[in-house]
């Protein structure tokens, strides 16, 4: 049963600056979520030493520990976000994951650390479905890609902040003696980092309550009446009916997220291959994320706006595909570079491509999924990516490294996985353009018939 809402305002009745305030707050949420997501990769060595972890166990902490509940709860959260207050879902989710990040400071074994990362996944499962749904109701179809790109830029700003600011901080804190705190007892340096990052994030949960829940898009869509609240089965049915179009997007974005998940090994990779410490890696990789991420996002937005202005409804998918063409070769080659400077140059190119594809993914989904199932479609989208990219990606690198018998083999494991996943996925996206265009035109025909006719003319469709 749907929960009642007290006359939510239509987005058109709210000032545009307020809509952008909401996008800014959601982007901040994305930044904080990535801070908490990437933090363990900076603390890898001291955690591994203190808790006596293998590389495979480290891979489990970096990937599956976070992803398991992120996967299991994502779709139910998406279904709820199509029905109840999205700001309440986000506020609760933020409180959960920040609390569990802080709780990792008390982990005394692999099992406890694994459980705290499970909790982070529980909270962060709320971010994408609720945020994408809110943004799509605050902006029309023509402006959604720009707002969505800003939101997705939070991923690179969050990851960049983690490396750039916390890398040197972690390096400094590691030189300090253990700190004794009331109730918590004596905490070593890596434990203090979890506490320092998790606890302040709870303020963001309170800020989320300042968001006004907008009225939902009530336009009719193929197979759904205006204002309909489809069941989960009906939502899945629509995706399966257009499985080639959704599959093209899912394959491309999964490939891109797999490339991004390899960054969780960057501190270990640069340390084992080129002898860098966590501060050096943090500053270098952080600067690359802060420059390559926005550069890729802006380039993707430019290409998308240009193609949309020309009437091409596959504009966002084109940006995603272009990002893969840049990112996949760069991710494959950077670990194999003979020197660290060349490796950093290749990594910069990799992040430019990844940023293009990252920003384009949800924007592509918004144009493909009807409003009544947008949040649950987003959840399914992230479910597929998480299972194939984060659940398998980081542990596979650790498993391959262990199998090769030398920690120095990490560079070859990272390169092999990038090529193994990236090359076939890029080919599949290229082959799926026609299916995506047809599905978008079908949805446009019910939402904006004039725009639909224009896009057919531009693409040469009779």
Secondary structure, DSSP 8 states (H G I E B T S, - for coil): -----S----GGGS-HHHHHHHHHHHHHHHHHHHHHHHHHHHTHHHHHHHHT--HHHHHHHHTHHHHHHHHHHHHHHHHHHTTS-HHHHHHHHHHHHHHHHHHGGG--SHHHHHHHHHHHHHHHTTHHHHHHHHHHHHS-HHHHHHHHHHHHHHHHHHHHHHHHHHHHHHHHHTTS--EEETTTEEE-HHHHHHHHHHHHTHHHHHHGGGS---------BTTB-TT----HHHHHHHHHHTHHHHHHHHHHHHHHHHHHHGGGGHHHHHHHHH---HHHHHHHHHHHHHHHHHHHHHHHHHHHHHHHHTT-TTHHHHHHHHHHHHHHHHHHHHTT-SSHHHHHHHHHHHHHHHHHHHHHHHHHHHHHS-GGGHHHHHHHHHHHHIIIIITTHHHHHHHHHHHHT-GGGHHHHHHHHHHHHHHHHHHHHHHTHHHHHHHHHHHHHHH-HHHHHHHHHHTT--
